[in-house]
Amino acid sequence: MAVPKKKSSRSRRNMRRYSAAYKLDPISESTCEFTHTPVRSHTVSIKAIKNGLFEAKKKTSKSASAQA
């Protein structure tokens, strides 16, 4: 197990934590295909689901597709 030779100061510790958080990419936003409202990418707006504009794809079981 790695053990530091000297104690890291609060300032150095916080600088390391701060810089790591800002290396991440910001959350990208796109528009919903159905309602044209801004949403996070790869999601559908709640309005589209409530209004029946979007239907989720139903998963098929592997055993059912193997029998057919």
C-alpha positions as CSV (number, residue, x, y, z in Angstrom):
1,M,0.0,0.0,0.0
2,A,1.3,3.4,-0.9
3,V,2.1,5.7,2.0
4,P,3.0,9.4,1.6
5,K,6.4,10.5,2.9
6,K,5.1,13.9,4.1
7,K,1.7,15.2,5.1
8,S,-0.2,17.0,2.3
9,S,-1.5,20.4,3.3
10,R,-5.2,21.3,3.2
11,S,-4.4,23.7,0.3
12,R,-2.7,21.0,-1.8
13,R,-5.4,18.4,-1.1
14,N,-8.1,20.8,-2.1
15,M,-6.3,21.9,-5.2
16,R,-6.1,18.3,-6.3
17,R,-9.7,17.7,-5.6
18,Y,-10.8,20.9,-7.4
19,S,-8.8,20.2,-10.5
20,A,-10.1,16.7,-10.8
21,A,-13.7,17.9,-10.7
22,Y,-13.1,20.4,-13.6
23,K,-11.5,17.8,-15.9
24,L,-14.8,16.2,-16.4
25,D,-16.8,17.2,-19.5
26,P,-19.9,19.4,-18.8
27,I,-23.3,17.7,-19.2
28,S,-24.4,18.2,-22.8
29,E,-28.0,19.1,-23.6
30,S,-30.1,18.3,-26.6
31,T,-33.7,18.8,-27.6
32,C,-36.4,16.2,-27.3
33,E,-37.5,14.9,-30.7
34,F,-41.2,15.0,-29.7
35,T,-41.7,18.2,-27.7
36,H,-38.6,20.2,-28.7
37,T,-37.7,21.1,-25.1
38,P,-34.2,21.0,-23.8
39,V,-33.3,17.6,-22.1
40,R,-30.1,15.7,-21.3
41,S,-28.7,13.6,-24.1
42,H,-30.1,10.1,-24.6
43,T,-33.3,10.9,-22.7
44,V,-36.9,11.8,-23.6
45,S,-38.9,14.6,-21.9
46,I,-41.5,13.7,-19.3
47,K,-44.1,15.6,-21.4
48,A,-43.6,13.3,-24.3
49,I,-44.2,10.2,-22.2
50,K,-47.3,11.6,-20.4
51,N,-48.8,12.8,-23.7
52,G,-48.3,9.4,-25.3
53,L,-45.9,10.6,-28.0
54,F,-43.2,8.2,-26.9
55,E,-43.5,4.5,-26.4
56,A,-40.6,2.5,-24.9
57,K,-39.4,-0.5,-26.9
58,K,-40.5,-3.8,-25.3
59,K,-37.8,-6.3,-24.6
60,T,-38.2,-9.7,-25.9
61,S,-36.9,-12.7,-24.0
62,K,-34.1,-14.8,-25.5
63,S,-36.0,-18.1,-25.0
64,A,-39.1,-16.8,-26.9
65,S,-37.0,-15.7,-29.9
66,A,-35.1,-19.0,-29.9
67,Q,-38.3,-21.0,-30.1
68,A,-39.8,-19.0,-33.0
